[in-house]
Amino acid sequence: MAAVQQGGFVAGIDVGGTFTDLVLLEPHSRALRLAKVPTTPENQSFGVMAALAAGQADLTALDLIVHGTTTTTNAVLERKLARTGLITTQGFRDVLELGRRTRPAPYGMTGTFRPIIPRDLRLEVPERMDATGTVLTPLDEDALRAALTTLLAAKCESLVIHFLHSYANPAHELRAAEIAREVWPNANVTAGHELLAESREFERGVTAAVNASVQPLLTRYVDRLRGELERGGYTNDLLIVNGNGGMVSSRFVAREAAKTVMSGPASGVMAAAYTGRRAGEPNLITYDMGGTSTDVSLIRDATPAVSSEIEVEYAMPIHLPMVDVRTVGAGGGSIARITDAGLLEVGPESAGAMPGPICYGRGGEEPTISDANLLLGRLNPDTLFSVDNSISMEHVAAIFEAKIGIPLGLDAHEAAAAVIRVANARMAGATRMVSVSLGIDPRDFALFAFGGAGPLHAVAIARELGIPRVLIPGRPGITNALGCVVADLRHDFVRTLNQPVASVDMSVVHTILTDQQREGRALIDKESVETARIDTIRSADMQFVGQTHLLRVPLPDGDFDHDTLQAAFERVYFDRFRVRLPEIRANLVNLNTSVIGVRPEIDLAILIDSDARAATLDEARTGTRRVHFDTGWHETPIYRRDHLPAAAAFTGPAVVEQMDTTIIIEPGDHVSQDRDGNLIVEVAS
């Protein structure tokens, strides 16, 4: 397929828990269309097609569609997975269940755990490699064929082949996969080493099991969506955003389906890095608050933090490179309630899209964060998005007073303010997880606020954490969709060595890194998207001998020796723990290479219609209303974001409204606007 030339219409589509967002742009003519429609959980492709229709997209004229999906994320979190069988080394069928000697809850003997693949579908066959890759027991092919027959009779749709030490020698896994593909009725066969060549059998096995369990679901979804698009006249490629922030063709994505877990949050972080770099703010803490949850991540030097040790939930590590996003159950639809102990709790339960918050008018009767913002004047009841039936403020206030206020001895508005304070505390805690808990001072960063509800709370959270500036992009509510448009092509590779640095063969190290880079460039060459350049990031996962925790160590370009590798690890260890241990040997566990096809630059200034800008700040003002802040009620000016003059500057309190979000500027905070239309909020001490 010929490369798509940057210059035609490109559509970025992100499916969230509540809304599906569209950014449709043509960089050269600076044409821009936006759309936000309700997500259709029963079939996400319906919401995608509805967003394209709402954006008046001509599918026959679209050059490229890039899509961030929650199909695999939701399937994993809700355990709505395909029936999957596993064939493993004799004696090791329970590796997925034994795990790492941890507990679901830190105190007491409570909590439950359910392995991805049930025990009756985990079968063993005689075979064995040792840790050096030497064959101890040959693969019993007759036993393998019998196990395949058993799993097919059990109506398994996917298959995992996971043999001990396959990272050191994959010969048995390769032969088993070859035999399996002769009899398996579809392409859903995952050999563990092909997805992750890592030494730890539990993590490698769970990653492979997740991949196989979501493969059929992603395949069906992508095929269904491609069919809908083709019937509408779309003939070019559909790209899917991976959890590492890059994207891959939908023609290949199901092979490594587990890489799409965290696709949606990753696209927002990539947009934040892109926006921050252009705005001169390369160090960011991203804060994405949507309808059901809040995601936070860290960006240093315009590069998002990527981790290969993400644990999506208890005992479900997916050891593939993913943008390191931490999530808390606090979104606009998060429900506030009084616990049996008489304490106010917000989330993680959510009203979701149906029935949603009370103010949506869909039958919701539980107080939520969105309802609290409405009662406190922070949201305009006349411009709420996705409201089915008008609900009076008195009705919302009565529910808050009955369910929150009376138990706490507060009136309705005091109860709403308490809900906001508790929610802000939870979200500030999530922000600390990606900063303070890692030895990073949040005061050295700016807070990048996006999502439909993020700009409502960002300034208060920044003040709580001592963050001096808040950066609010031109279209906060559709930033994830924008991330799809600006995302680069990316392929990540991991290879385990697990040897002490002092004894590792450096020629082998350089050969592995070179081969990984060559393979990544070859994969990018197969894609149908034009790139401006290809970048390579090399790193190593290292530890002190005897430790289990890994640290990601950047590697220099070109050749390097043992001393350089040891010094690089000691530097990273000191930066993380502020301790030097020169007498302990370092261990080289994994070699990692990321090959990134960087796409041509897009001018983000087109996100704000320059023709709509007013000449003065007063002309952008639409009125005033009473808004509650921590210091009490203030008569607050309301501004229209699209009408703000290019050189707009003002001091809070203020409310800035736009199609996709509402921005709260607290008393004393100063706001200015940059060339891309980003609002820069200087937080008052």
Salt bridges, closest charged atoms under 4 A:
ASP21 OD1 - LYS36 NZ 2.92
GLU78 OE1 - LYS80 NZ 3.26
ASP94 OD1 - ARG119 NE 2.82
ASP94 OD1 - ARG122 NH2 2.92
GLU97 OE1 - ARG122 NH2 2.74
GLU127 OE1 - HIS172 ND1 2.60
GLU141 OE1 - ARG145 NH1 3.74
GLU141 OE2 - ARG175 NE 2.95
GLU157 OE2 - ARG220 NH1 2.53
GLU173 OE1 - HIS193 ND1 2.67
GLU178 OE1 - ARG175 NH1 3.13
GLU194 OE1 - ARG181 NH2 3.58
GLU198 OE2 - ARG200 NE 3.26
GLU198 OE2 - HIS319 ND1 3.09
GLU203 OE1 - ARG100 NH2 2.95
GLU228 OE2 - ARG231 NH2 3.64
ASP237 OD1 - ARG226 NH1 3.53
ASP237 OD2 - ARG251 NH2 3.49
GLU256 OE1 - LYS259 NZ 2.73
GLU281 OE2 - ARG469 NE 2.76
GLU309 OE2 - ARG200 NH2 3.05
GLU313 OE2 - ARG79 NH2 3.14
ASP324 OD1 - ARG326 NE 3.03
GLU345 OE1 - ARG337 NH2 2.71
GLU365 OE2 - HIS395 NE2 3.57
GLU366 OE2 - LYS403 NZ 3.04
ASP388 OD2 - ARG362 NE 3.32
ASP441 OD2 - ARG443 NH2 2.83
GLU464 OE2 - ARG432 NH2 3.34
ASP492 OD1 - ARG490 NE 3.08
ASP515 OD1 - ARG518 NH1 2.80
GLU527 OE2 - HIS491 NE2 3.80
ASP535 OD1 - ARG533 NE 3.13
ASP541 OD1 - ARG552 NE 2.63
ASP559 OD1 - HIS510 ND1 3.69
GLU601 OE1 - ARG277 NH2 3.37
GLU601 OE2 - ARG278 NH1 3.05
ASP603 OD2 - ARG30 NH1 2.77
ASP603 OD1 - ARG278 NH2 2.94
ASP642 OD1 - ARG475 NH2 3.67
GLU657 OE2 - ARG625 NH1 3.06
GLU666 OE1 - ARG463 NH1 3.09
ASP669 OD1 - ARG463 NH2 2.53
ASP676 OD2 - ARG278 NE 2.86
ASP676 OD1 - ARG675 NH1 3.75
